[in-house]
Structure formats: C-alpha cells, structure tokens
C-alpha cells in the first residue's frame, strides 16, 4: 500500500510540478517575446520616424530644386546632411540616411556623407518602395562594407525604404534609413550574452518566413531553422513540437508584431524545462522500488475481495441506458465488504431516482414545447379582421349579397381555424385551405390589384405542420410586395426532392433590401441564442415567430430561406430535410 501511495505521489508530483514548470517557463518565454518585440519595434519605428520626417520636411524640399536632381553642390550636400542629422535626433535614430532620385544618384548622410551614383543592387528595393505608395518597406539584414571604416569586416544592416514626394505630392525619389542590426536586435543579443548556458533559442522571421535573427549565419543554417516558422502559429501562444534540428521535443512560444510583421519565437527543450522534476523523480522512484515487492502480495489478497464486485458494477454501468434505468438489480451479486454493499445500494437508489427525474424532465420539456407553440400561435394580427369587415360593409352597401355571404363564411371558417386550440398542428392541406380563404378575403379587398396562385405537390398535403405556418409568410408578402404599382401577384409553390421539401412564397414587389436582410439575419441569430418567446406585438406573427415555431416543431432539422428572386422580387421558403426520417422508418 505504501508503495502505491508513493507511486501515486510520484505521479502526482510529476504531473503537478511539470505542469507548473511548463506554465512558468512558457510565461517567461512569452514575456521575453514581448520584450524583444517591443525593443525591435521601437528601433524600426525610429527608422520609420526619420523616414517620415524627411518626407514631410518642407526644408528638404526647399533645399532641393524642383527637378529633384541630387547631383548637387557641396553647400547643398552639407545643408541636406545637417538636415538629415537633425531629423534623426540627438540619439541618432538612424545610423545612415540615403536619398535616391530617378536619375541614378544617391545623397548619403551619416556614417557616409557623399553624393554618388546609386548602386544597381538597390534597384529592386527602390522599386518595391515606389510600389508601396508611401508605406514602409523593410529589408532583410544584409552585410555591407559601404559604411565601414575598415574594409576587413562587413557591417550587418537593416534598411527601411519609403517613397519620397515633392511639394506637389508627386513621387520624385526614395528615402532609405539604415540601422545596424546589433542595435535593432540589442535586447536579444544582450539576453543571449547574459544567459550563455541557459538561454533559450530565439528566432525572428518576417512575414514571408525568412530568417531575420540570427542574421550572421550561413544560408544552410538558416534553411534548417526555417521550419520553425511553419511549425508554429500566431494564434497559439505556445506549441509543443519536434525540433527540425535535432529531433528533440521542444516548447516554442510565438508573438507576432502587427507593426513590423515579424514573428518572434523563443524555443526551449522539454528536457531543460523538466530537469528539476527528473532529478526528484529519480529519488522517489528509488523509494517506490523498495516497497514495490512487499506491496504485491498485499495487493493480490485485497484484489480477490474487492476487484470482482467492482468489475461487476462496472459491467452494469456499461450496459446501462436511459431506457433501462432502474430495471437491473445490482444487489443480487454477493459482496463481502460492507462499504461495497452500501455502494451497490446507493447505485441502485441513484438509478431509480435518475429514471424518475428523467421522466419528469422529459414530461416538463414536452409541456414547455406545447405551451410555447400555443403562445406563439396566438399572436394574431387584428387588422385583417378590421379590413375584412370594412370590405363586407362596402359590399353590403353595394348590394353584392353573394360575395358578402361568401366573405362571411370564409371569415367565420378563418376565425374557427385560428381559435381552435384543441391541436397546435394540422396537415399542410388544412393550412393551405386556410391560406386560400385568407387570400380570397384579401382579393375581395384589393380586387383586380391582387392576384395569387397556389401550386403545391399533392405528396406534401399530408405533412404535419404547426398551425398558422404559411399564412404569416403570405401576409408579409402582401404587406411588402404591394409597395409598388399594382397589379401584385402572390405565388405559392413547392419543391420536393429525395431528401427535402420546401414551400416558397414569392411576390412581385421590390424585394428585400440589404438592410432588411441584415436585420432578419440579426433577429434569427438572436432567436437562436435566446430560444424563448419573441416579443408579443399586435403587428402580426412575423418572420421570427414562424422560424421559432417551425424550429421547435422540427427540432432544428429545418429549411428556412429568404432573399430575392433573379427578377429582384422577394421570396421566403420554409421546409425540412426528410432523409433522416426515411432511414428511421426503414430501420
């Protein structure tokens, strides 16, 4: 038993402490990334600030002539050099400033101050700067002897290019601000020097995946390091990976800069992070091994009296389903331990209580759905009745008794259909019959201005649907489809496929505007997130009401579409998928 406790403690210690060590180390690595990003971004921002200041300086534009020819006099060179140095500030935010014109000359100020013919090797960067249309273009680190006092050692530089415009905002050249890489990556270099033996590996990549730091290594070494960029993701603050260099398991943290586009990776081997845990585990495992042999005999004797009843209970739990809750009796198995006997009895009682609770929840859910359907169904638009009664009055005054009688008969059937609360569902045939009566009343009201047609496949007429499912769509089609010159036409059609059916209600009006579609989409999303009753209004059932009742009825397996036809008229379709139903029937 003691050995089991020690083994359990060792496992807990390993899991707990290793997790803490990993969290602590990853947090420190993320902090390092943030620190490196802040310092490098600040250095690049200094370069960019000098570039922007030169571009917007009226003094530079006044010193240079309108032709912007950099083949200038010594006095003008001195003035421009002084201007660049002053704009760079007392802290020399840029080590070198170069101004290029379109004639092939470059004016240099800083480590090298001269006017000379531009190097052809810069032409690609100059073109990128012109194409960037005033935005900064950062180069990869590159070695150069151009600014070195001694030709023995090359200096590693990084440049920021930006197009240069005259007082008329026309592009007349390119500004290049240059800084030494050891200044740009000062914080990383300092960290590596201060922690020579324990420092994590730090890599910096640009958006294209090119290695930016370390910059003074060979192309072959850089190619071996590059897979780290694809193995990590900016959306994941930390990643466990296999090193492409040595195959070891490593942890990497990544921070991307939105300003420079650089990705900062700090990588530490897992063995280094968990080294304190491994040393402690060696001690614990030695103690566990000492007690292991003695504990085997004790464990074997205990297993004979405990394991079998527990396995029996496990098998019962594995066989348990919602339909068999409370049916299987577990106390029939002989148990020699009092605690296990109590466990069996508690499990039996839990099973019976769970069955009762599930029945109560199921019944309450069904009652809630029925009540919700009833409440949603009873939101009725009274204006239809007001208008229908007004039409009857006009017909009666004109002596059209036959139409008055038919209107009254239809209106009576409509009222009886709506107020019948004995059932919340009807067949599609009954719903369409009600829609026909409703459209007849609207036809009487609008006369020749309103036409309608109904073409629904007979195979769908026996489908069960919630009451008042199609009529609100027709009501909306008349309301918004009549927002134009008559005549207006309402069309109801069905589409039946092997695995779905739907009924579409279309009009000849101006169709849905973008604002209306966005508002409907927002309301539907809100209804999905808060599946309760919609706000009760006297302005008709509405699209949300129909959507919610249909979704509750079909348990989410629905088709609900809205938009415009090819001719720009409004159309709303409602239906459901039937393939799942057919498979269930066949089984």
DOMARTI-394737 format. One line per 5 residues: number of its first residue (from 0); their letters; for each residue x, y, z of C-alpha. Coordinates in Angstrom, 2 decimals, always signed. Example, Ala and Ser with C-alpha at 12.3 -4.5 7.8 and 13.67 -1.06 7.14 Angstrom:
<nodes>
0 = as = +12.30 -4.50 +7.80 | +13.67 -1.06 +7.14
</nodes>
This chain:
<nodes>
0 = xxxxx = +0.00 +0.00 +0.00 | +2.84 +2.34 +0.89 | +4.47 +1.70 -2.47 | +1.19 +2.51 -4.23 | +0.92 +5.72 -2.26
5 = xxxxx = +4.47 +6.65 -3.12 | +3.91 +5.79 -6.75 | +0.73 +7.83 -6.78 | +2.53 +10.69 -5.11 | +5.36 +10.47 -7.64
10 = xxxxx = +2.85 +10.56 -10.50 | +1.00 +13.48 -8.94 | +4.28 +15.25 -8.25 | +5.41 +14.75 -11.84 | +2.13 +15.92 -13.35
15 = xxxxx = +1.64 +18.84 -10.97 | +5.20 +20.15 -10.83 | +5.90 +19.57 -14.52 | +2.72 +21.46 -15.40 | +3.75 +24.32 -13.11
20 = xxxxx = +7.27 +24.37 -14.52 | +5.95 +24.38 -18.08 | +3.47 +27.16 -17.30 | +6.14 +29.20 -15.56 | +8.71 +28.70 -18.31
25 = xxxxx = +6.20 +29.39 -21.10 | +5.05 +32.52 -19.31 | +8.66 +33.69 -19.01 | +9.25 +32.89 -22.70 | +6.14 +34.86 -23.69
30 = xxxxx = +7.42 +37.76 -21.60 | +10.77 +37.55 -23.39 | +8.99 +37.60 -26.75 | +7.02 +40.67 -25.75 | +10.21 +42.37 -24.55
35 = xxxxx = +12.08 +41.53 -27.76 | +9.14 +42.68 -29.89 | +8.87 +46.00 -28.00 | +12.58 +46.80 -28.40 | +12.82 +45.77 -32.07
40 = xxxxx = +9.56 +47.55 -32.94 | +10.87 +50.65 -31.21 | +14.11 +50.56 -33.26 | +12.23 +50.05 -36.53 | +9.79 +52.79 -35.53
45 = xxxxx = +12.76 +55.14 -35.01 | +13.91 +54.37 -38.55 | +10.41 +54.90 -39.87 | +10.01 +58.15 -37.93 | +13.16 +59.58 -39.52
50 = xxxxx = +11.92 +58.49 -42.94 | +8.51 +60.12 -42.38 | +10.07 +63.32 -41.01 | +12.30 +63.67 -44.08 | +9.37 +63.02 -46.39
55 = xxxxx = +7.23 +65.69 -44.76 | +10.01 +68.22 -44.18 | +9.46 +71.45 -46.11 | +13.13 +72.32 -45.53 | +14.35 +69.35 -47.57
60 = xxxxx = +12.04 +70.29 -50.42 | +13.23 +73.92 -50.30 | +16.95 +72.94 -50.41 | +16.44 +70.72 -53.45 | +15.30 +72.23 -56.75
65 = xxxxx = +12.01 +71.30 -58.37 | +13.72 +68.96 -60.81 | +14.97 +66.95 -57.84 | +18.43 +66.32 -59.23 | +20.74 +65.02 -56.48
70 = xxxxx = +23.89 +65.89 -58.48 | +24.10 +68.97 -56.24 | +26.75 +71.36 -54.95 | +28.84 +70.85 -51.82 | +26.86 +73.53 -49.97
75 = xxxxx = +23.58 +71.83 -50.74 | +25.09 +68.49 -49.70 | +26.17 +70.00 -46.39 | +22.72 +71.51 -45.83 | +20.95 +68.21 -46.59
80 = xxxxx = +23.37 +66.28 -44.40 | +22.77 +68.67 -41.48 | +19.02 +68.38 -42.06 | +19.09 +64.57 -42.02 | +21.17 +64.51 -38.85
85 = xxxxx = +18.83 +66.98 -37.12 | +15.76 +64.96 -38.15 | +17.45 +61.80 -36.87 | +17.69 +63.43 -33.43 | +20.36 +63.56 -30.78
90 = xxxxx = +20.09 +59.81 -30.19 | +20.74 +59.10 -33.91 | +17.64 +57.04 -34.54 | +19.11 +56.16 -37.95 | +22.80 +55.39 -38.49
95 = xxxxx = +22.57 +56.30 -42.17 | +20.11 +58.22 -44.36 | +20.14 +57.80 -48.16 | +18.02 +59.80 -50.60 | +17.69 +58.41 -54.15
100 = xxxxx = +16.44 +60.28 -57.25 | +15.27 +58.90 -60.56 | +18.50 +59.99 -62.31 | +20.58 +57.28 -60.64 | +22.13 +59.44 -57.87
105 = xxxxx = +22.04 +58.94 -54.13 | +22.67 +61.51 -51.39 | +24.15 +59.85 -48.29 | +24.35 +61.30 -44.79 | +25.51 +59.64 -41.56
110 = xxxxx = +28.23 +57.02 -41.47 | +28.95 +58.02 -45.09 | +28.21 +61.54 -46.39 | +28.53 +61.88 -50.14 | +26.62 +62.23 -53.39
115 = xxxxx = +27.35 +59.47 -55.85 | +25.90 +57.17 -58.43 | +23.46 +54.70 -56.84 | +24.37 +51.02 -56.58 | +22.38 +48.87 -59.05
120 = xxxxx = +21.90 +46.23 -56.34 | +19.39 +48.55 -54.64 | +17.10 +48.85 -57.66 | +14.74 +46.04 -56.54 | +14.20 +47.63 -53.13
125 = xxxxx = +13.73 +51.07 -54.69 | +11.03 +49.68 -56.97 | +9.30 +47.96 -54.04 | +9.29 +51.27 -52.15 | +7.71 +53.05 -55.12
130 = xxxxx = +5.11 +50.29 -55.47 | +4.32 +50.50 -51.74 | +2.89 +54.01 -52.38 | +4.21 +55.75 -49.27 | +4.27 +52.73 -46.92
135 = xxxxx = +7.44 +51.41 -45.36 | +9.38 +48.51 -46.90 | +11.73 +46.64 -44.56 | +14.71 +44.70 -45.93 | +16.21 +41.54 -44.52
140 = xxxxx = +19.51 +42.04 -42.66 | +22.39 +42.32 -45.13 | +26.19 +42.67 -44.80 | +27.88 +45.69 -46.38 | +31.32 +47.33 -46.47
145 = xxxxx = +29.83 +50.60 -47.70 | +29.67 +52.25 -44.29 | +32.70 +50.54 -42.71 | +35.82 +52.50 -41.91 | +37.74 +49.28 -42.42
150 = xxxxx = +37.14 +47.03 -45.41 | +38.19 +44.00 -43.34 | +34.85 +43.44 -41.59 | +31.39 +43.87 -43.07 | +28.65 +45.54 -41.07
155 = xxxxx = +25.17 +43.95 -40.83 | +22.48 +46.50 -41.57 | +18.73 +46.66 -41.96 | +17.02 +49.30 -44.10 | +13.62 +50.99 -44.20
160 = xxxxx = +12.60 +52.27 -47.66 | +9.83 +54.75 -48.36 | +8.93 +56.77 -51.47 | +9.86 +60.49 -51.40 | +7.45 +63.14 -52.71
165 = xxxxx = +7.89 +66.81 -53.59 | +5.74 +69.72 -52.50 | +3.18 +68.71 -55.11 | +2.87 +65.17 -53.58 | +4.49 +63.61 -56.64
170 = xxxxx = +6.93 +60.74 -56.24 | +10.38 +62.06 -57.12 | +12.64 +59.62 -55.26 | +13.08 +57.15 -52.39 | +14.26 +57.66 -48.78
175 = xxxxx = +16.31 +54.88 -47.17 | +17.01 +54.91 -43.43 | +19.61 +52.40 -42.24 | +20.44 +50.99 -38.80 | +22.95 +48.44 -37.60
180 = xxxxx = +21.43 +45.04 -36.78 | +23.26 +44.90 -33.46 | +21.27 +47.99 -32.42 | +17.96 +46.71 -33.78 | +18.30 +43.33 -32.02
185 = xxxxx = +20.13 +44.70 -28.99 | +17.78 +43.14 -26.41 | +18.08 +39.65 -27.92 | +21.89 +39.88 -28.16 | +22.10 +41.10 -24.57
190 = xxxxx = +19.85 +38.26 -23.36 | +22.00 +35.64 -25.11 | +25.20 +37.07 -23.63 | +23.84 +37.23 -20.06 | +22.46 +33.67 -20.18
195 = xxxxx = +25.07 +31.79 -22.18 | +24.30 +28.29 -20.83 | +20.60 +28.56 -20.01 | +19.39 +30.95 -22.71 | +16.55 +29.77 -24.92
200 = xxxxx = +16.95 +29.81 -28.68 | +15.48 +32.99 -30.14 | +14.50 +33.30 -33.79 | +12.86 +36.16 -35.66 | +11.13 +35.67 -39.02
205 = xxxxx = +9.46 +38.09 -41.40 | +6.02 +37.52 -42.90 | +7.49 +35.52 -45.79 | +9.15 +33.11 -43.35 | +12.67 +34.43 -43.99
210 = xxxxx = +15.01 +34.31 -41.01 | +15.71 +37.82 -39.67 | +17.55 +36.86 -36.45 | +20.12 +35.42 -36.08 | +21.32 +37.33 -39.12
215 = xxxxx = +25.01 +36.44 -39.27 | +24.70 +32.73 -40.11 | +25.05 +30.80 -43.35 | +22.20 +30.15 -45.79 | +22.36 +26.43 -44.98
220 = xxxxx = +21.90 +27.04 -41.25 | +19.07 +29.47 -41.94 | +17.31 +26.88 -44.13 | +17.48 +24.34 -41.26 | +15.93 +26.83 -38.83
225 = xxxxx = +13.15 +27.99 -41.20 | +10.77 +25.01 -40.47 | +10.17 +26.52 -37.01 | +8.13 +29.25 -38.73 | +5.70 +26.75 -40.26
230 = xxxxx = +5.56 +24.54 -37.13 | +4.21 +27.42 -35.02 | +1.09 +29.54 -35.30 | +0.46 +33.10 -34.18 | -2.97 +32.10 -32.83
235 = xxxxx = -1.33 +29.64 -30.39 | +0.75 +31.31 -27.65 | +2.76 +28.12 -27.15 | +3.44 +24.97 -29.20 | +4.91 +21.58 -28.40
240 = xxxxx = +6.97 +20.37 -31.35 | +9.75 +18.12 -32.54 | +12.93 +20.03 -33.29 | +13.83 +20.05 -37.01 | +17.47 +20.44 -35.93
245 = xxxxx = +17.98 +17.51 -33.55 | +14.62 +15.70 -33.22 | +14.19 +16.59 -29.53 | +10.85 +17.58 -28.01 | +10.73 +21.33 -27.54
250 = xxxxx = +8.33 +24.05 -26.45 | +8.04 +27.19 -28.52 | +6.27 +30.46 -27.80 | +5.44 +32.85 -30.62 | +4.49 +36.52 -30.70
255 = xxxxx = +3.76 +38.35 -33.95 | +4.20 +42.09 -34.41 | +1.41 +43.90 -36.22 | +3.77 +46.83 -36.87 | +6.75 +45.09 -38.50
260 = xxxxx = +5.12 +41.76 -39.38 | +7.97 +39.95 -37.58 | +7.31 +36.66 -35.76 | +9.33 +36.23 -32.52 | +9.98 +32.62 -31.47
265 = xxxxx = +11.56 +31.57 -28.19 | +12.34 +27.84 -28.01 | +13.43 +25.71 -25.06 | +13.96 +21.91 -24.96 | +11.48 +20.00 -22.78
270 = xxxxx = +14.36 +18.21 -21.07 | +15.74 +21.55 -19.88 | +12.37 +22.71 -18.55 | +11.69 +19.45 -16.68 | +15.23 +18.83 -15.42
275 = xxxxx = +14.33 +19.58 -11.73 | +11.40 +17.16 -11.96 | +13.55 +14.37 -13.36 | +16.03 +14.65 -10.50 | +13.27 +14.49 -7.89
280 = xxxxx = +11.58 +11.58 -9.65 | +14.77 +9.55 -9.51 | +14.71 +9.82 -5.74 | +11.01 +9.00 -5.49 | +11.24 +6.04 -7.87
285 = xxxxx = +14.07 +4.57 -5.81 | +11.87 +4.69 -2.71 | +8.90 +3.21 -4.59 | +11.01 +0.35 -5.91 | +12.00 -0.56 -2.33
290 = xxxxx = +8.36 -1.04 -1.28 | +7.04 -2.47 -4.54 | +7.82 -6.17 -3.93 | +6.25 -6.16 -0.47 | +3.10 -4.47 -1.69
295 = xxxxx = +2.44 -7.03 -4.45 | +1.34 -9.77 -2.06 | -0.96 -7.43 -0.10 | -2.47 -6.05 -3.28 | -3.19 -9.53 -4.60
300 = xxxxx = -5.15 -10.56 -1.49 | -7.15 -7.35 -1.47 | -7.96 -7.67 -5.18 | -9.68 -11.02 -4.62 | -12.27 -9.46 -2.33
305 = xxxxx = -12.67 -6.08 -3.97 | -11.96 -6.23 -7.69 | -14.65 -8.73 -8.67 | -17.60 -6.81 -7.19 | -16.29 -3.57 -8.64
310 = xxxxx = -15.94 -5.15 -12.10 | -19.47 -6.49 -11.78 | -20.73 -2.99 -11.02 | -18.67 -1.59 -13.90 | -20.27 -4.02 -16.36
315 = xxxxx = -23.71 -3.00 -15.14 | -22.84 +0.69 -15.65 | -21.51 -0.05 -19.16 | -24.77 -1.81 -20.10 | -26.93 +0.94 -18.63
320 = xxxxx = -29.03 +3.07 -20.98 | -31.77 +5.63 -20.44 | -34.45 +3.07 -21.26 | -33.13 +0.53 -18.72 | -32.64 +2.87 -15.76
325 = xxxxx = -33.82 +1.25 -12.52 | -34.53 -2.17 -14.11 | -31.33 -4.10 -13.35 | -30.84 -5.02 -9.68 | -27.21 -4.89 -8.58
330 = xxxxx = -27.65 -6.21 -5.01 | -28.00 -9.79 -6.22 | -24.22 -10.15 -6.52 | -22.60 -11.44 -3.29 | -20.42 -8.78 -1.67
335 = xxxxx = -18.09 -9.41 +1.28 | -17.20 -5.79 +2.07 | -19.76 -3.61 +3.85 | -18.69 -0.48 +2.03 | -19.25 -2.18 -1.33
340 = xxxxx = -22.66 -3.32 -0.18 | -23.53 +0.29 +0.62 | -22.16 +1.35 -2.75 | -24.38 -1.20 -4.51 | -27.44 +0.01 -2.64
345 = xxxxx = -26.59 +3.69 -3.32 | -26.12 +2.92 -7.01 | -29.47 +1.11 -7.16 | -31.21 +4.05 -5.47 | -29.44 +6.53 -7.77
350 = xxxxx = -30.55 +4.55 -10.83 | -34.19 +4.56 -9.73 | -34.15 +8.26 -8.81 | -32.43 +9.13 -12.09 | -35.15 +7.31 -14.03
355 = xxxxx = -37.86 +9.26 -12.21 | -36.01 +12.54 -12.79 | -35.54 +11.82 -16.50 | -39.26 +11.09 -16.85 | -40.15 +14.34 -15.08
360 = xxxxx = -37.71 +16.37 -17.19 | -38.99 +14.81 -20.41 | -42.60 +15.50 -19.49 | -41.83 +19.07 -18.42 | -39.93 +19.67 -21.67
365 = xxxxx = -42.85 +18.40 -23.74 | -45.27 +20.60 -21.80 | -42.98 +23.60 -22.29 | -42.82 +22.98 -26.05 | -46.60 +22.64 -26.26
370 = xxxxx = -47.11 +25.83 -24.26 | -44.55 +27.71 -26.33 | -46.19 +26.57 -29.57 | -49.59 +27.66 -28.26 | -48.29 +31.07 -27.18
375 = xxxxx = -46.50 +31.68 -30.47 | -49.57 +30.58 -32.43 | -51.92 +33.01 -30.69 | -50.11 +36.20 -31.79 | -52.70 +37.36 -34.32
380 = xxxxx = -52.94 +40.49 -36.47 | -56.39 +42.10 -35.82 | -56.06 +44.50 -38.77 | -57.02 +41.69 -41.15 | -60.39 +41.39 -39.46
385 = xxxxx = -60.93 +45.15 -39.40 | -60.22 +45.37 -43.12 | -62.34 +42.31 -43.90 | -65.33 +43.76 -42.00 | -64.87 +47.03 -43.82
390 = xxxxx = -64.93 +45.18 -47.16 | -68.11 +43.36 -46.11 | -69.73 +46.71 -45.25 | -68.86 +48.13 -48.67 | -70.15 +45.01 -50.43
395 = xxxxx = -73.37 +45.10 -48.43 | -73.91 +48.76 -49.28 | -73.41 +47.87 -52.98 | -75.91 +45.02 -52.73 | -73.42 +42.24 -53.59
400 = xxxxx = -75.07 +39.70 -51.30 | -73.38 +36.60 -52.75 | -69.90 +37.98 -52.14 | -70.95 +39.18 -48.67 | -72.18 +35.69 -47.83
405 = xxxxx = -69.00 +34.04 -49.10 | -66.83 +36.60 -47.26 | -68.73 +35.99 -44.02 | -68.48 +32.22 -44.47 | -64.72 +32.39 -45.14
410 = xxxxx = -64.14 +34.79 -42.27 | -66.11 +32.50 -39.95 | -64.03 +29.49 -41.02 | -60.85 +31.54 -40.56 | -61.89 +32.54 -37.03
415 = xxxxx = -62.82 +28.95 -36.19 | -59.48 +27.69 -37.57 | -57.45 +30.18 -35.52 | -59.36 +29.88 -32.24 | -59.41 +26.06 -32.25
420 = xxxxx = -56.83 +25.26 -29.56 | -57.51 +21.51 -29.44 | -54.41 +20.94 -31.55 | -51.39 +23.04 -32.45 | -50.61 +21.00 -35.58
425 = xxxxx = -52.52 +20.47 -38.81 | -51.88 +18.89 -42.18 | -50.39 +21.03 -44.91 | -53.65 +20.58 -46.81 | -55.62 +22.22 -43.96
430 = xxxxx = -53.10 +25.05 -43.69 | -53.24 +25.75 -47.43 | -57.05 +25.63 -47.35 | -56.93 +28.31 -44.65 | -54.46 +30.33 -46.76
435 = xxxxx = -56.82 +30.14 -49.74 | -59.65 +31.58 -47.63 | -57.35 +34.30 -46.36 | -56.23 +35.19 -49.91 | -59.84 +35.25 -51.09
440 = xxxxx = -60.63 +37.86 -48.42 | -57.61 +39.89 -49.45 | -58.65 +39.54 -53.13 | -62.06 +40.96 -52.29 | -60.39 +43.87 -50.59
445 = xxxxx = -57.88 +44.69 -53.35 | -60.00 +43.46 -56.31 | -58.04 +43.36 -59.60 | -54.90 +44.81 -57.95 | -54.15 +41.45 -56.30
450 = xxxxx = -53.67 +38.05 -57.98 | -52.46 +34.79 -56.48 | -51.66 +31.20 -57.42 | -51.02 +28.05 -55.33 | -49.16 +25.06 -56.79
455 = xxxxx = -48.18 +22.50 -54.12 | -47.29 +18.87 -54.79 | -50.07 +16.52 -53.64 | -47.50 +14.26 -51.94 | -46.88 +17.03 -49.39
460 = xxxxx = -50.50 +17.69 -48.42 | -50.43 +15.06 -45.65 | -47.33 +16.57 -43.99 | -47.91 +17.69 -40.39 | -47.02 +21.35 -39.72
465 = xxxxx = -47.70 +23.87 -36.93 | -50.93 +25.79 -37.39 | -50.56 +29.25 -38.98 | -47.16 +28.45 -40.53 | -47.71 +29.59 -44.13
470 = xxxxx = -50.23 +32.41 -43.59 | -47.77 +34.84 -41.90 | -45.43 +34.49 -44.87 | -48.32 +35.27 -47.23 | -49.34 +38.21 -45.04
475 = xxxxx = -45.81 +39.64 -45.19 | -45.66 +39.06 -48.96 | -48.85 +41.11 -49.42 | -47.71 +43.80 -47.00 | -44.27 +44.37 -48.53
480 = xxxxx = -44.97 +43.09 -52.06 | -47.63 +45.76 -52.54 | -45.12 +48.54 -52.02 | -45.19 +49.29 -55.74 | -47.68 +49.96 -58.53
485 = xxxxx = -50.37 +47.23 -58.96 | -51.18 +44.62 -60.05 | -49.49 +42.44 -57.38 | -49.09 +38.69 -57.60 | -48.56 +36.23 -54.72
490 = xxxxx = -47.21 +32.82 -55.74 | -47.06 +29.72 -53.51 | -45.07 +26.81 -54.92 | -43.48 +23.62 -53.57 | -40.18 +21.91 -54.33
495 = xxxxx = -39.84 +18.20 -53.49 | -36.53 +16.30 -53.69 | -35.33 +12.89 -52.46 | -34.18 +14.25 -49.12 | -36.08 +17.52 -48.59
500 = xxxxx = -39.16 +19.56 -49.35 | -39.92 +23.23 -49.11 | -42.71 +25.69 -49.90 | -41.82 +29.12 -51.29 | -43.94 +32.27 -51.03
505 = xxxxx = -42.91 +34.97 -53.53 | -44.31 +38.35 -54.54 | -43.82 +40.87 -57.34 | -42.74 +43.71 -55.06 | -39.40 +45.49 -54.79
510 = xxxxx = -37.82 +42.61 -52.85 | -35.67 +42.59 -49.71 | -33.24 +45.45 -49.22 | -29.75 +44.77 -47.83 | -30.79 +46.45 -44.57
515 = xxxxx = -33.86 +44.21 -44.30 | -31.80 +41.05 -44.91 | -29.24 +42.09 -42.30 | -31.99 +42.86 -39.76 | -33.69 +39.49 -40.35
520 = xxxxx = -30.34 +37.69 -40.01 | -29.66 +39.51 -36.72 | -33.12 +38.65 -35.38 | -32.74 +34.98 -36.35 | -29.31 +34.81 -34.70
525 = xxxxx = -30.73 +36.45 -31.58 | -33.62 +33.96 -31.56 | -31.14 +31.05 -31.77 | -29.14 +32.43 -28.85 | -32.23 +33.18 -26.73
530 = xxxxx = -34.75 +30.47 -27.68 | -37.70 +31.91 -25.78 | -40.89 +33.58 -26.87 | -40.43 +36.57 -29.17 | -41.70 +39.95 -28.16
535 = xxxxx = -45.52 +39.97 -28.34 | -46.72 +42.59 -30.80 | -50.03 +43.41 -32.41 | -48.34 +43.77 -35.78 | -48.75 +40.19 -36.97
540 = xxxxx = -46.95 +36.92 -36.42 | -43.76 +37.92 -38.23 | -40.79 +36.04 -39.61 | -39.20 +35.26 -36.21 | -42.43 +33.70 -34.93
545 = xxxxx = -42.67 +31.36 -37.94 | -38.97 +30.47 -37.69 | -39.15 +29.65 -33.95 | -42.33 +27.55 -34.17 | -41.00 +25.61 -37.16
550 = xxxxx = -37.65 +25.05 -35.46 | -39.32 +23.82 -32.24 | -41.63 +21.54 -34.24 | -38.83 +20.01 -36.34 | -36.27 +20.04 -33.51
555 = xxxxx = -33.82 +22.10 -35.58 | -33.85 +19.98 -38.78 | -35.38 +22.76 -40.95 | -35.01 +24.77 -44.14 | -35.64 +28.49 -43.77
560 = xxxxx = -34.51 +30.78 -46.59 | -35.22 +34.37 -47.57 | -33.95 +36.76 -50.22 | -34.75 +37.89 -53.74 | -35.50 +36.07 -56.98
565 = xxxxx = -33.48 +36.58 -60.15 | -36.01 +39.28 -61.08 | -35.41 +41.11 -57.79 | -38.69 +40.15 -56.09 | -38.98 +38.93 -52.51
570 = xxxxx = -39.18 +35.19 -51.72 | -39.30 +33.22 -48.45 | -39.01 +29.40 -48.34 | -39.75 +27.03 -45.47 | -39.31 +23.26 -45.35
575 = xxxxx = -37.37 +20.40 -43.82 | -34.98 +17.55 -44.60 | -36.62 +14.12 -44.82 | -33.72 +11.73 -45.48 | -33.21 +11.07 -41.75
580 = xxxxx = -36.91 +10.29 -41.37 | -36.87 +7.78 -44.24 | -33.87 +5.96 -42.79 | -35.56 +5.75 -39.37 | -38.71 +4.28 -40.94
585 = xx = -36.72 +1.69 -42.87 | -34.91 +0.59 -39.72
</nodes>
